[in-house]
Amino acid sequence: MRALDKKLLRDFRRLWAQGLSIALVLACGVAIVLISYGMYGALENTRSAYYERNRFADVFASATRAPRNLKDEIAGIEGVWAVELRTVKDAVLDLPNRVKTATGRIISLPANGAVLNVPLVRSGRPPDPDASDEIMVNEPFALENDYQLGDVIQANLNGRKRPLTIVGTALSPEYIYTIGPGSLMPDNENFGILWMAENAAASAFDMSGAFNDVSLKLTRSADADEVIDRLDDILRPYGGTGAYGRDQQMSDAFIDSELLGLETMARILPPVFFGIAAFLVNMVIGRIVALERSQIGLMKALGYTNFTIAMHYIMLSALIAVIGVLIGWGLGTWAARGMALMYAEFFTFPYLIFSVSKFTYVLSGVLGLLSAALGAVFNAMKAARLAPAVAMSPPAPPNFRRGLFDRLFASMRLSQPTMMILRGIMRWPLRASLTSLGMALGVAVLVASSFFDDSMEEILDVAFFQSNRQDAILLLSGDQPLSVLEDIERLPGILRAEGQYSLPVRLTNGHLEKRVSIEASWPNADLSRVIDRDGKVIEAPAEGILLTKRLAGQLDVRPGEWIDVEFLTGRREEHHLVVSGIVTQYFGMGAYMDAEYAARLFRQSPRISAANVLVDENRIDELHQELKDTPNLAGLIMLTDTRQTFRDTIKENIVIQSVIYIAIAAMITIGVTYNSARIQLSERARELASLRILGFTNAEVSYILMGETLLLAIVAQPLGWAVGALLAWGMSFAFASDLYTIPVVLKNHTFGFASVVALVAAVGSVLVVRRRLDTLDLVSVMKTRE
C-alpha cells in the first residue's frame, strides 16, 4: 500500500465522526432519489402491466339509453381495436347487520366475459350468465365489511328491492382508486363495485337491447381525439354526455397526480442534501489542508506532484461519499420497497412490480460522488498550489484591527467571551454565512413539509364546513322536477332540503376546450355554497357562468369575456355565455350558474339531480331505513362520514410524513452544527487552552466554543423560514392538478415547530463536541504549532 493511501485511511479513521455525519446527510439525498424514482417506477410499471393484462380501455363514454346495434358502427371508427358495451348504474344498498345505507355501482358483465376492463377474480367466481340474483363485488368492499361468499345484500334496483348473493370478489383496473360519487377519497365501507350478469342488469334497469356505457380500446396509431369526436357524434342522439380519454378517468387521474408528486419530491429535495454535503466536505477538507500545511510541504519536497496531492484530498471526500452512497442505497431500497407496498395497498393493485433501475442507482451514486468532489476540489487545488517553502511555514496570523463593529461591541459593554464569539464570526464571514445557510436549510425542510398539515385543515374547513354544510347528499335517478324536494322534506329526520342541478358541459374558447360539470343552484342556497379564498360567499350569477380559477386559466378567459358552452344532456344546446366571475376552489375544476337561469336557457321548468339535506341526528337511523326503500334514489353521500374519513386519512399521512421530515431536518442540522463545532474546536484548541491557563472557567470556555455555533443557528432561523416558505410555494404549484389544489397555509406554530426541532438538534450536536473540552490536554495543545 502506498504511503498516501495509508495516510488517507488514517485521516478517515481520525475524522470518522465528522465523515459519518456528512455521509448520513448525503445518504438522505441518495435515498430520496431512490425512493422517489423507485416508487414512481413501481407504480408506473405495476399500472402498465395491470392495464395491459386486463385490457384497460383508452376511451370512455356514457349515454342515457343507446341501442346495442350501434356496436358495429362504433367498432368501425378508424383506430378502434375493441368495444365493450355495458349497463352501469348506481344503486342504494341495504347491507346486512347495519342500519346505514351504502351505495353500489352495478356493472353488467357479458356472458362470455369482459373484453375490456377485465375484472381480476380474487375469490369465488363471476356471476352465472343466466342468474339474476348473483353478483361479484370488489375485494376492498368485501374485506371492509367482512363479507364472505354466499352472503346476501339487498339492492334498490330501479325502484325494486332485490336480494343479491355474493359469489365472488374481484379487482378491476378501472377502479384502482375506488372513489364514489361526490367523494374525495376511497370509502370502501360505504361504496362498492358490483358486477352482475348482463341480462340481469339489463332487465333490472330496463336496458334490454340497449346500453348506457361504452369503453374503447384503441390501436397504437389511433388518433384519440378523432375517435372521441366520432364517438360523440354517434351517441349524441341517445343522450351521450361526452366521451373522454384516460387522462380524465377518475382512478387513473388520481394515480397520475401521485406520480407527479413523486417527481416533484425527486426534483426539490435531493439538491438540498447534495448541496449541504458539498458544503460540509468543503469545511472539513479546508480545515485539514490548513492543519497539514507542513505535511503538504514535505510531500512536495519528496516529489509528489500537484495532481497527486489534489487527488489525495479529493479521494478523502470520495471515501466519505462512498459511505454515504452505500448507506443511501440500502436505506433507499428498503424504504422504496416498503412505501411502494403501502401505495399498492392504498390503490388496490393486485400485485406489485418493484424494481429500481440500475440507471437510478448509478445516477444517485454519481450525484453523491460529484457533490462531495465539488465540495473538496477548491481546497484540494489550494493545497496543490502551495509552494513547499510556504507550506512548511506557519500560516500568517489574521490581521486584527479595530473597526466599526469593534467600537460598537465596546459601546455595548459586552463580556470578553461574547466579544470573542462575535470577532470569531467577523474573522471568517463567508464560512459563518455558509454555516448559517446550512442550518437554515434544515429549518426550511421542516417548514416546507409542515405546511401540509395546516393546508389540509384549511381545505377541510372550506370544503366541509364553509362550502358544503349539508349533512348528506341524496343522488337522484335522473333529473327530477323541483317539487321532489317536498317529498324529500317529508322523509323522517330531514330538517331542510335544497336542490342542486348537475349539467355536464363542454366549454370552448377558441382552440381550448374542457369537459366539466356545471353546478346549478338556487339563489340564497345555504347548504352548498361557493366560497372564495377570503371566505366570502359568492352567489351564482343571475346570468352567465362562474368559473374556478384553474379552469379559467386553462381556457384562458377572464371575467367579462364570452365562452361557448355545449350542454351534453337535456336539449343538448350550445350557448354563448359571459364569464361573470372567477373563484378559487381547492377541489376539481368546477363551474357554477343560477338554476333558474339554466331553466330559462332550456325553456323548461326547474329540475334537480341531487338534494342537499340537513338531518336530525336523533332520527338518522329512521332516515336510513326509509331511504333503503325509496324509489328514484341512486345513492347517498353522508358528508359527516366523508369529513371523518378525510380527517383520519390525512392525519395518518401527516404523522408519517412529519416523522420522516423531522428526521431529515435533524440530520441536516446535526451534520452542519457538529462539523462546524468540531472545526472550531480544532482551530481554537490552542486559544481555548490559553484561556484556561489564564484563569477562565470551564463554563466560560464552553460558552465561547458553543456560543458561535448557536448564535449562527439563531440567526439562521429567519432565513430558514423564508426559504421554507419559497419551497412550500414551489411544492404547492408542482402538486396542483385538475383534481385538487393545495393552498399554502403557513401559521406561526409551523415556523416555531421547525425552529424548535432545529435548535434542539443544534444544541445536542454542540454538547457532544463540548464534552471534548473536559478531556483537553492543555500541555499537549500548547505544544502544537498552527
N, C-alpha and C positions, 0 to 999 in steps of 0.2 A: 504494500500500500504506500502511495506517495505521501510525502510529508504534509503537503497541503490537504490531502484527504483526511489524514489523521487530525489535523488542526480543525478541519470542518466538523468532524464528528465531536471533537472536544468542545468546540464552540456551541454546537447544538445541544450537547448534554448540559452545558453550563446555563444555557438560555431556555431549557426545556419548558419552564412555566410560561415565560413570555411567548415562546413559539407555539405552545399548545393553545393559549388564549387567542392568538392570531389565527391558528388553524381552525379553531371552532367557529370563528366569525366567517372565515372563508367557506367552511363546510356548510354553513347555513345557506350561502348563496348557491353552492353546488346542489344542495339538497332541494332547494326551491325550484331550480331548473328541472331536476329530475321529477319532482312531484308534479309540477305544472304540466310538463310535456308528457310525463308518464301517465297521469290521469287523463290528459287530453287524448293521448294515443289509445288508452284503454277504452274510453268512452266512444271515440270515433271508430275504432276497429270493431268493437263489440256491436255498435249500432249498425255499421255497414254490413257485417256478417249476418246479423239478425234480419235486417231489411232484405238482404239478398236471399237468404234461405227461406224466408216466409213471404217473399214476394210482396213487399210493402209497396203500395200504389204511389204513383207520381202526381196524379191529378184527382181532385175530389169535387163532387158537386151534389147538391140536393134539389129536390123539386117537390111540388105538392102531391101530384099523382100523375105519373107518366106511364104510357103503355109499354109493355115489355118488348113489343115488336120493334121498338126503336134500337134494340141492341145491335142489329146488323148495320144500321146507319151510323151508329156511334163507332162501331168497330171499323167502319170504312174510312174514318178520318185518318188522313195521312200521318203516320208516326205512332199510331196506337197499336200496341202489341197484344194487350189483353183487356177485357172489360168484365167488371163484376157489378151486377145489378142486385140491390138489396132493399129490404124494408128495415128502416131504422126509426124507432120511436122511443120516447122516454115515457116511463110509467111510474105510478106510485106503488110502492111495495109495502105489504103488511108482513113484517118479519116475525117469526115465532119467538115467543118468550121476551118480547119487548113491546113497549107501548108506542114509542116514537115510530113515525113513518120513515121510509127511506126512498130513494129514487133509483130506478134501474133503467139502463139503456138496452132496449131489446134490439138485437141484430139478427136478421134472418141468415140461416146457414143453408146453402144449396144442398140438394140431396146427394150429389157426387162430391161434396166437399168444396171449400172455398178455393177459388182460383187466385185471388189476391187477398192481402191482409190475412194470411192463413193463421188461425189460432194454433198455438203450440199446446197440445194436450199435456197436462201435468199429472192428472189422475183421472181414473174412470174412462169415459168415452164421450164422444159427441152425441147429441140427441138423435134418436131414431127418426129418419126422414118421414115416417108415417105416424109418428107420435105427436099428439097435440098438447101434451102436458109435461114434456121433458125439456130441461134446459141445462146448459153448461155455463158456469159462472167463472169470472176471472178470479184467479187464485188469491190475490190480496184481499178481495171482498170475502171470500170463504174463510181465509185464515183469521181475519179481523173479527168475524162474527162466529168463529168456531163451528162452521158448518161441515157436515160430513156427507158423503154420498148417500143419497136416499132421503135427505131432509127435504121438507116441503115448505115453500114460501108462497104467499098469496100476492097476486099482482092485479092491479086495476087496469085491464086492457080494454081501452076504448069504451070505458064506462061499465065494463063487466068484470067482476072479481073472479079470478080463476086460480086454482091451486097448481103450482108448478113444482116438479120434482127435480132435484139436483142429481144429475147422472155423471157429471164430470167437472173438472176445473181446467182452466187454460190461461195462457198469457197471449197477448197479441202485440205485434209491432205497432199497431195503430194506437195502443193505449199503454205505452211505456210510462208516460206521465199521465195517470188516470185522474183527470180533473173534471168535476161535474159542472153542470150549467150554473153560471153565476158564482162559482167558487174561485178561490185564489190559489189553492193548493190541494193536493190529493186528500180525500176523506174516504178511506176505504171502508169505514164502518157504515157510512150512510149513502154511498154511491157505488153501484156495481154494474158490471157489464154482463148481460145475459144473452147467450146465443140460443136461438130457438130454430127448429126446423122451418124451412122456407114456407111450406104450405101452411103450417100452423100460424106463423107470424102474419102471412098474407090474409088468412081467414080472420084472425083476431082484430086486425086493423082495417078490414075491408079493402085490401090491396091485391086481391086475386087478379092475376093478369097484369099487374102494374108494379111499379117500384117508386120509391121516393129518394133513393140514394144510389150514386154510381161512383165507382172508382176505376181509374185507368192506369195501366202500366204502359210506358212509352218505350219506343226503341231508342237506341243511343243517339241516333242522328235526328231525332224528332225536335221540332220547334215547339216548346211547351206553350208559349204564348199563343201561337197559332191554333194549337189543339184546344186550349181553353176558350178562345173566341168561337171556334166551330161548335164546341160542346154547348156553350151558352146559347148559340143560335138554335140548336136543336131542342134544348129544354125550355126555352123562353115561353112557348105557348102552354107549357104544363107547370107553370109556377116555379121555374128554376130560379134559385136565389144567387146564382153566380158561382162559376167554377173557380177553383184556386189550386195552387201548387203546394208542394211540401212545405215551402217556407212559411205558409200561413196555416198549416195543420198544427193544431194546438200542442200536441205531445212533442212533435219534432221541433217546434219553435222554442219550447222551454229547454230542450236539450241543447239547441244552438246557443241559447243565452248562457247556459252553464259553460259551454265550451269557450264562449267569448270571455267569460270571467277568468277562466284558467289561462287563456292567452294574455289577458291583462296583467294577471299576477306575475307571469313569467317575464313580462316586459318591464314592470315597475320595480319589483323588489330585488332581484339578483344584482342589478347595477349598484344598489346601495351597499350591499355586503362586499362586493368585489372592490368598490371604491374605498371602503373603510379598511379592508385588508391591505390594500396597496399603501394607504396612509400609515398603518401600523408597521408594516415592513419597512417603510421609509424611515420611521422613527428609530426602530431597532438597529437597522443597518447603519444609519447615520451615527448613532452613538457608538457602535462597535468600531467604526472607522476612526472616530475621534479617540477612542481608548487605545487603539492598536497602531497609532502613528509610528511608533518606534519599530514595531514588528513589520509594518509595511516598508519602512525604510530599509530594514535588514533584508527583507525578501528581494527588494530591488537591487541591493548591493550584491546579493548572491546570484543575480542574473535572471530572476523571474520577470517576464515581460508584462507590459501594461495590460494586455489582453488576459493573461493568466490570472493576474491579481484581481481584475474586474470580475472575471468569471467565478473566482473563488467566492466572492461575496454574493453574486447572483445565485450561485449554487446553494448557498446557505438559505436564501429566500425560497429557492425552488424546493429544498428539502422540507421547509415548513409548509409550502403549498402542497406538496405530495401528501403529507399527513392530512391536511385539510381536505384534499380531494378524495382520499380514501375514506375518511370519516363521512364526508358528504355523500359519496356513492352508497355506502352502507345504509346511512340514515335515510337518504332519499329513496332508495329502492324499497326499504321496509315501509316507510310512510306512504309512498305512492301506491304500493300494493294494498295496504290497509284501507286507505281512503278510497281507492278505486272500488274495493269490495263494498264499502259503505254507499258509494254512488250507485253501484249496480243494484243494491237492495232498494235504495230510495226510488230509483227509476224503474224498478221491477224488470230488469233484464233477466232472462232465464239462465244466462251463463255470462262469464267474463273472459274476454280475451285480453290478457295483460302481458305486455312485452314492451320494455323500454328499448328503443332502437340503439344500436351501437353508436350511431351518429350523435345521439343525445349525450351519451357518456363521454364521447370524445369532445364534443362541444363544451360541456360543463368543465371537463378537465383542462382543456386548453384555456378557457376563460379564467379558471383558478390560477393556473401557472402563469398566464400572461399578466394578471393583476399583481401577483407577487413580484414578478420580474420587473414590471414597470415601477413598482414601489422601490425596488432596490437599485435600479440602473443608475440613477443620478448619483447616489453616494458611492456606488461601485466605481463609476467613472471618476469621481472626485478622488477616491483612493488611488486609482491607477495613475492619475496626473500628478500625484505628489512626487516631488524630486527627493531623492534619498537623503540629501543633507537637511532639507526642510522637514521631512518626515521624522528624522532622528532627533530633532529639536522639539522641545515642548511648544504647544500652540501659544500664540501671543494672547495674553490675557485681555478680556474685554476692556474697551476704552470707556471708563466711567467718567461722567461729568454731570454737574448739577444742571438740570433743565427745568422747564416749566412745571413738569409733573412732580419733580423733587421738591420744589418750593411749595407746590400745592399740598403735597403729602405732609411737609413740615408744618404748614399752617394749620393742618387738621390735627396736629399733635397725636399722630398715630404711634403706637408702640413700635419698638425696634423690630420685633419679629414680623409685625404686619408690614412695616416698610420693606423688609427683606422679601416678603412674598410678592409685593407689588413690583419691586425692582426686578425680581426674577422673571415676571411676566413681561416687563418692558424690555428686558435684555434680549429675549427671543420672541418678538411679537408674532412672527409668521408661525412658529411652532405652536404658540399659545392659541392663535386663531384656528389653526387646523385641529388642535386637540378639542377646542370648544365646538367646532363644527362636527367632529366625530360624535361627541356626546349629544349634540343637537339632533343628529340623525336617529339616535336611539329613541329620543322623545318623539320625533316625527313619525316613526313607525307605529308607535302606540296611538298617537293622535289620529293618524290616517286609518287605523284599524278600528279604533273605539267609536268612531263617529257612526258606524253601522247601527250600534245599539240605540242611540238617540234617534237616528233616522227611521228605524223600524217603529219606534214609539210614535214618531210624528206621523208616519204612514198609517199606523193603527188608529190613531186619534182622528185623523182627517177622513180616512176611508170608512171607519166603522162607527164613529161617534158624532162626527160633524156632517159628513155627506150622507151615509147610509144609516139612518137612525131607526129603521124598522126592526122588528124582532124576527120577521120571516118574510119570504117572498113566495107567493103562490104562482107557479108557472102554469098557464092555461093551455089547453089543447087547441091550438089555432087562435085566431083573432076572435074576440067576443065583444058584444055590444057593451057600452058603458053601464047599462042597467045591471050587469052581472055583479057590480060592486054591492048592490043592495042585498043580493043573496049571500055574498061573502060576509057582509057585516052581520048577518043573522047566524053565522056559524058560532058555536059555543066558544067563548073566550076571546073573540075578536072585539077589540075596543075601537079600532079605527082602521079603515082601508082606503088606499089611494091607488088609482090606476096608473099604468105605465104602458106605453106602446113602443115596441121594438121594430124598427124598419131597416132591414138590410139594404144597403145602397152601394153604388159605385160612384165615387167622387172623382171628377176630372177637371184639371186645369191645364189646358194645352196638351202637351205630351205626358204630363204627370197624372198618375191615376192611383187610387187607393180604394180597396173594398173594406167597408166598415159597417157598423150598425148605428143608426141614429136612435137615440132615446128621446121619445116624445113624452112630455109630462104636462100636467095642467098648472096654470098659474097658482102661486101660493102653496105649491106642494111642500109638505113639511117633513115627510118621512124619507124621501130620497131627493137630495139637493145637490146642486153643483156649487162647489166651494173653491174659491181661488186661493192663491198662495198666502194671502193675508187673512184668510179665514172669513172673507166676505161671501155672503150668499149671492150667487149670480142667477138671475131669473132667465129662463129660456126666452129668446126674443119673440115678440109678438109676430114678427115676420122675419124671414131669413133663417140663418143657421149659425150655431155657436160651435166652434172647433177647439179641440185641445191644442196646446202649443206645439207639441211634437207633430201632430197630424198637419197642422197649418204649415209647419216648416217643411215637411216632406212634399206638400202640394205647392209650396211657395206662394201662399196667399196671405193677405193682410186684411185687417178689418176695413170694411167698406168696399172691398173688391168682390167680384162675382165668380161663382163656381158652378159647374154643371153637375147636377145630381140626377142619377138614374136610379129610380126606385125598383128594387128587384122582386117585390111582392105586390099583391093587390092589382091595381090598374097598370103597373109596370110603366109608368110615365117618366119622362125626362123633364126636369125643370131647371131653370136658370135662377139660382138663389144668391142673395147677398150674404157675405160673411159678416155677421153683425158683431162678432166679438171673438176673442181668443182667451182661453182659460188654461191654467196649469193643472194637470192631473197626474197622479202617480201611477195609475194602472191603465194599461191599454191606450188606444188612440180613439177616443170617443168623439161623437158629435151630438148636439142637442138641439131640439126645436120645440115649439109650443104645440101641444097635441091638438088644440082647436084649429091652429093654423094648418096642421097636417090634414085634418078633416076637410077643411075648405079646399086645400090643394086637390084632394082626391074626390071632392064633391060627394061626400058621404057623411053619415052620422059618425060621431066619435067612437073609436074602437080601443080596446086594450088587449095586451098579450100577457100581462102579468099584474099582480096586485101586491102592493107593499102593505103589510099589516102590523099593527101593534097587538100584542097578545097578553091577556091576563095570566100571569104565571100560575095562579092557583087553579086555572082551568085548562092548562096546556095539555094534560092527558086526554081530557074530553075532546079537545080540538083534533088531536092526532087520531083518535078513534073515529071521529066523524070524517076526517079527510081520507081515510082508507077506503071509504065507500062513496066518495064524492065523484060524480062523473065530470068529464071535461077538465080534469086536473092532470097535467103531465108531470109535475114534480113539485117538490117543496124544498126550499133552502132555508134552514134555520140559521139566521145570522148570529144568534147567540153562540151556537156551536162553532160556526166558522171563525168567529172572533177568538174563541178559546183555542181552537186548533192552530190558528195563525200565531197566537201569542206563545203557545207551548213550543211549536216548531222553531220559531225564531229564537226563543230563549235558549233552547238546547244548542242551536247552532252558534249563538253568541258566546255561550260558555266555552265551547270547544275552541272557537276562534280566539277568544280572549286569552286562554291559557297558552296557546301557540304563540301569539304575538307578544305576550308578556315575556315568555322565554326568549324570543328573538331580541326584543329591546334590551333585556337584561344582558344577553350575550354581547350585544354591541357595546353597551356601556361598560361592562366589565373589561372587555378587550381593550377599549380606549383608556379607561382610567388606570387599570392595572399596569399597562405598559408605560403610560405617562409617569405614574408614580415610581416605577422601577427605574426608569431612565433618570428621573430627578434624583433618586437615591444614589445611583452610581455616579452622577455628575457632581453631586453636592456632598458626597460622603466626607470628603476632607473638610469641607466648610462646616458641616454639622458636627463632626468630631471636634473641630476647633472651638465651636461654641460650647460644647460640653466641657471641654478643658477650661474655658474661660468662666465657667460657673453657671451657664444656662441650664435650667432643669430639663429633665427628660420630656416633660409635658410641653415646654416651650419649643424644644427642638422638633417634637412630633407635630406641633402646631405649624411650624414653618414647612415641614415636609408635606403635611396633608392640606394645609391651607391653600396652596397654589392650585392644586388639582380640584379641590372642592369649590374654590372661587370660580374657576373656569366652568365647572359643572353648573353652578348657579347662573352664570352669565349665558350659558348655552340654552337655558330654558325658553326664553322668548323666541330665540331663533328656531328652536325645535318646534315651537307652537306654529310659527309662520310656515316653516317647511311642511309640517304635518298638514296644515290647512290646504296648502297647494296640492299635496299628494291626494288628500281627500277629494278635492275638486276634480283632479285628474281621474281618480278611480271612479267617481260618480259619473263622469262623462263617458268613460270607457265602458262601464257596465250598462249604460242606458240602451234599451231596446224597444221594439214595438210593444212588448208585453208589459214592461214596467220601467219606471224611472226612480232612482234612489236620490232623494234630496240630501243636500249636505247640511246637517244639523250639528253644530259644534257648540256645546254648552261648557260652562266654566268647570264643571266637575270632570269633563273629559280631559281638559288641559291639566287640571290638578292631579288627576289619577296618573297621567303619563309622567308628570314631573316627580311624583312621589316614588314611582317604580324606578325611574332613572336615578334619582338621588340616593335611594336606598342601595341600589346596586353600586353606585359610585362610592358611597361611604364604606360598604363592605369590602370593595376591592382595595381601597386605600388602607383600611385597617389591616388587611393581610400583609401589605408591604410595610406598614408601620411597625409590625412585630419584629422586623429585621433590625430595627434600631436597638432593641433590647440586647441583641447578640453582637452589636457592632464592636469590633476590637479597635479601640481608639489608637493604640500604639501602631498597629499594622496599617491602619488607614493613613496616619500622619506620615508614614514612611513612603507611601506611594507618591508617584510624580505624575501630574497631569500633563 
